[in-house]
Amino acid sequence: MLALKQTIKDISKAKKITQLEMAEVLGISKQNFSNKVQRNTFSPDELAKLADSLGMELVFIDKNADIKNGEKFIISGQE
């Protein structure tokens, strides 16, 4: 399992979006965003909002279940 910090870095690179742009989506400063990445202190709402803005879904998968049969819990940023 990737740490959130690495996941955000990978998504940023793949989607060609900067931390400043992601911070703007959340309405926070780049420094605040960087602190949240380093400390892993994003709220579920912030993660859902980021995912939605990137055209992605935030998915939780039961790590104790067989991946083929694991249940997905999808949180939409539209709630």
N, C-alpha and C positions, 0 to 999 in steps of 0.2 A: 504494500500500500504506500502510495506516495504521500509525503507530508504536504500539507496545504501550501506551504511556501513554494515548494518545487512545482506543484500543480499550477499555481498562479503564474509562475515564471514560464512554464511550458505553454500554457494557454496564451499568455501575452505574446510569446514568440510566434506561435502558430497563427494567431489571429492578427498579428502585426498591430498590436495596441500597446500603448505605453501605460506605465503605472499612473501617470498624470491623467490620462484619459479615463482610466478605471476609477480613479479618485473622483473625477468630475461626475461620473455616473452616480456615485454615492453622495455627491455634494460635500466632499471633505477635501482637505488639503493633501498634496502629494506626501508630505511628511507624516500626516495622520494615517494615510493608507499604508505607507511603508512600515509604520509602527504596528499596524494591525497584521500585516503579513508576517513580520518578525515574531510577534507575540501570539499569533494565531487567535486573535480576539474578534473575529468577524461574527456578527449576529447571523442567525439563519436568514433573516430578512435581507441583510446586506448581501449574503451569498446568492440568494434567489434573485435579487435585483441585478447583480453582476451577470449571473448566468443568463437571465432574460435579455439583457442588453447585448450579450455576445451571441445570441441565437442558440443558446445551449440550455440544457435542463440540469437541475441539481438533483442528483439521484443518490439515495441511501440504499445500500445493499447489505443485507444481514450477513456479516462476515462469518458467522457460524454455519450458514447454510451452504449447500452445494451450489456453486454459482449458476449451474444450469437450471436449478429449481429455486434459486433465491428470489424472494419477493422484492420488488422495487417500490419505494415510497417516493413519489415525485411531488416536489413542492414547487408550485407555480408562483412566479412573481406577480401574477395578476390578481391575487386574493385581496 
